[in-house]
Every structure is written in C-alpha cells, then in structure tokens.
Amino acid sequence: MDHNINTKTEEETITSTSIHQESKLLGSNKSSYKQILAIGGGKGGVGKTLVTANFAITLARAGAKVTLVDLDLGGANLHTCLGVEMSSRTLSDVFSSDIENIEDLCAPTIVPNLQLISGAHDSLNAANLPHAQKQKLIQRLQQLKSDYVILDLGAGTSFNTLDFFIAADVGILVVLPEPTSIENAYRFIKSAFYRKLKNIEHQLDARELVDKIVEKKEELGIKTPADLLSAIENESSDLGGKVRLAMNEMNLKLVVNQTRTGTDAEIGFGVKNVCKKYFGINVDYLGNLEYDSAVWQSVRRRKPLAVEFPTNPLVATMQKMVGHIVAEQAEKIKNEKSYE
Amino acid sequence: MSNTRKQSLYEILDVSFNASPDTIRHAYIKAKNAYNRDSLAAYSLYSAEESKDILSEIEEAYTILSDVDSRKKYDDSHGIISSDSYNSSYRSSSVTFSKNEAREEITSASTEYQSSSTTSNAPTATAGNMSHIDRILQTQESKSANPVMKNYLKIESQKNDPEMEERINKCENVSGGFLRSVREYKNVTLDQMIDILKISKNYLTALEEDQVEKLPANVFVRGFVIQYARALKLNHEKVSSSYMEFLKNKRPSL
C-alpha cells in the first residue's frame, strides 16, 4: 500500500518542483525527452536493487511516469520486491517474438505511475546478447512513454552491462565500504571507460590518433586513463576536448551503501578524488546509506523500503539523492535550451 | 610523465581559483584521506610509492594555498586575482539588481543547493556529508550560474544578430578576438569581465588581443577561457577545446 502518497516530505516536494520545472521547459517536446538512469556497480549484493526500486518510487511519487527495467539478465528479481508476479512476457520477448510495442511488456506495480519490465529469467543466452539485439533493445527503451527509465543492471563487467550503462544519461554506481567492492567498482569504471572510448573513437573518427598514442604509451609516460586523455588533448585539443566531454557524459554518480561509521561514509569522497585523478573523469558523490536492518526486513516481506517503511531515514536520504539528480537534469535541459 | 598536463595547485586539490580558505581546507582533508595508507579508495589503483608522491603534491599545494601571502604570490605569478578581493567585489556586484529579480532568476543549480541544505539538520551522518557535497557544488558550479551572470543574460537578449548567434552557437575557430567580439556583442565591458573572472587586466587583454606570448602556461589559460565562456554563457567545453587548439598552433612550445 502506498502510505505516503498524500503527505509529501520536503525532499519529495523538491523533486516534484524540479520535475514540474523540467516539464515546463520541455513543453511539447516532453514526450520525446526522457532520462535513462542506469544502476550498476560491478559487484553483486551491494544494494543495486534497493537503490533502483526506491529511486524509482521516489520519482513516481513526485509525479513522473517511471519504467523500471530489470536488466539483470540471468538473475532478474526486481519483480519480487515490487509485488509483481513474474509476468508471462519478459525482456526475452523483445528479441525472440514479434512484440511491436514495448509498452506491452510493462506490468503495473503496487506504486502508481511506476511500471516494470521484467528481466529475461528464462533464457540463459539473454545474458550474452549480440550487439544488434542490444541496440534494438536500447532503441525500444527510448520509445517508452515514460519520463524516466531506470535500468537495474547485473553484476560484473560484461559488454551487456557496460553497453546499457554507457547508453544511459546518468550512471549510478553502488558500492559497499569494503575493499572488494571498491576494487570491483574501479574495474567497472575502467571497463566502461575503455568501452566508451572505443565507441567514441569510431564516432569522432579518432581511432588512428588514439592508436598512435597507445603505441607510444611507454615513451609518453601514460600510466592511467587520465594520462591517456591528457595525451589525446596534447595531440589535438579539439578532439581531446570532445573525448573528455564524451567521457563525462557518462555522468557518473556514486552511492556508498551500508555504512556503519563516518569513515565509511568518507570513502565516497576518496573514490571521487581518486577517480578524477586516475580516470580523469568526474564522479559525483550522492552520499551514503547507513546500515539499517529495516532493509533486509523489507526484502523479507518482499516490499520496497519506501513502501514498507516510508518514514525510515534511508528513504529520505534516497529522496534527497533523487532530488539532486532531477535538479541537475533540469539545469541541463535549461542550458541546452539556451544554446538552441 | 612528460606528456601529461601539468596540474595547477588548484587542480591538485580540485578547487576553483576563487575557493575560500575553508573550502581549500576541506578539499585538502578529503584529498589526504583519499591517498592515506589505510584508505580503501586508492590502494588498488596506485602503489604505496605513487600514493606517497601524490600525498606530497597535496601537501605542497595546501602549504601554498592555505597561506594568504604565499597564495597571493602564487596567484599573482599566474595572473589570478586573490580570493580576498574576489569576495568583496563579488558582494558589491551582486547588489546591482533587485532582490525580486534575483529570486526570479534562481536557477535549479541553486535550488539544488537549497534542496540539500534544507535537510542538513537531519540527524543522520548523511546530512553532514551532503552538506560537503553542497559546498563543492556551490564553489564549482553555482557561482557560475549566479544572478551576477544572469544579469548579463538580460543584456544579451536586447540584441539580435543572427550571424553572431550562429557563430556563438557553433563555437568554432575560437580565438581571443572571437571571445572579445562575443563579450562586446553581449554588452559586457572589459572591467565587468575582470570583476567577474578575477583575472588581471594584462592577461585578459593579452587573451582578447591574441598576444599569446604574454599569456601564462596553458593549464592556466585553459582555466581562464573556461571561466570566460561560462560568464558569457557559452558552451565552455566547446570554447575551451577550440581555443586551446588555436593556442597550440600559435604557441606550440608550451
């Protein structure tokens, strides 16, 4: 049940205002302008589904039309925590059958304004999609009649996961304050960096230049992805600037989950700092989520935290994070409009 | 690392040229924590020795930037006007338009700042952290999206030259001369620009007149051009990369 629908918290009001502002700016273009948020992080069990479900609920309650897509191909379970029966139609139908309209795959959830496309639970092959099918799926997702499409990605750094992450407007990384989780997150960022570089090399016709630089790696003293970006800039400021811009278009955000001490929460700033230096890209630290036993209780009850415990402080924290993202996107739209 | 771009002290601490002493101190603490021996953030990407080198760079940057005199000396030698004068003139220029106007022009960047800060009293550790984020956002972004800049935008809308608008839109072949023509087109005087950017007149004139030999090292010029573009509400990424290409051709040695 949606306990909280009529009494909006301050954070929710802010998100609503920003969404309203966005709609106003977009006017009749609104239907073609949607934001895709991808949630990844490299490691399993770090809280990707917690963040995905509750971010989606926050946006839906603030008045946006939201579609959640369970892209944990091979290990889909988002339906469980949104009170949706595993639907007879899943993502595999996009590839295998003659689905004309992707909206047909959407199932309503217990939260108004929020619908779900279930993951491909039945097809092991789905976890390893050929490129053409991925492109098809991304195109279909862009056709959805939603203001926000939120992708819950699987663990690991397969090309599948990376390609959906790169295709999104905002890439959210969830980590735990543990060495293995941080290491995996870096591995994930590194893989996303090179995957993205490969994509844009092609788009910007920069392959020759990048190859030339990579060949002289030792000579040029390139040790990190950030060094590589600088070296491209040194060769051609114009191209280098474009590559750097494209890299930052991944719009990376970081959430540190299950923190128990202030030091745990501080790790986010460290990761942000190190990413800037090592990868040469900006990571925006959204904040931390404190360890709270209410989270596993809500998982047991198969209800999202925001539905089962709407007054839990973590819900307010996540609302604030969403407010930050929405306000930033509204600003971006505003700037784009002013360039037009 | 001969090829990689040398960082300014401000870049090492990841703060803007006009960062307050408090912001610098916070940035220093965060940077130090990141590369600390016990830190989870750095060990898997940097060896102990590399972290040690980075830490000494951070120490050096902080030693200079935390001391008023040495910061001023550093700023002066790189054409940056020191932060104290920034604060006072910033205040004076922001009172040139009415409060109502300012309220109307509040961008979502500042709404965002407000949004997080309204909750900073919440009794969670997160609230404290979010306020750090606010601070970073405020220093890095909100100032450029500030009413001061908005004031110029109003002036901008009084003129309409399609050819100029087209050039502004494309931001191609950007030179100092081009930047000056955009500034003049938008009715911003050189003095106003100096006031906003806090860059010495000599450097700003050299920039606009393409006297590239008089400009400081590229890393600083890039910073100036980004700020210049932001103040005129140009696409700063496009402008800076195009300008740096121009500069590199004119002055290949640096």
Interface residues (C-beta under 8 A of the other chain):
Chain A: E10 E11 I14 T17 S18 Q21 P177 E178 P179 I182 E183 Y186 L220 G221 I222 K223 T224 A226 D227 S230 A231 E233 N234 S236 S237 D238 G240 G241 K242 R244 L245 T259 G262 A265 E266 I267 G268 F269 G270 V271 N273 V274 K276 K277 Y278 D284 Y285 L286 G287 N288 L289 E290 P313 A316 T317 K320 G323 H324 A327 E328 A330 E331 K334 S338 Y339
Chain B: M1 S2 N3 T4 R5 D14 K30 A31 N33 A34 Y35 S39 L40 A41 A42 Y43 S44 L45 Y46 I54 T107 S108 A109 T111 E112 S115 S116 T118 T119 A122 P123 T124 A125 T126 N129 M130 H132 I133 A145 N169 K233 N235 E237 K238 S240 S241 S242 Y243 M244 E245 L247 K248
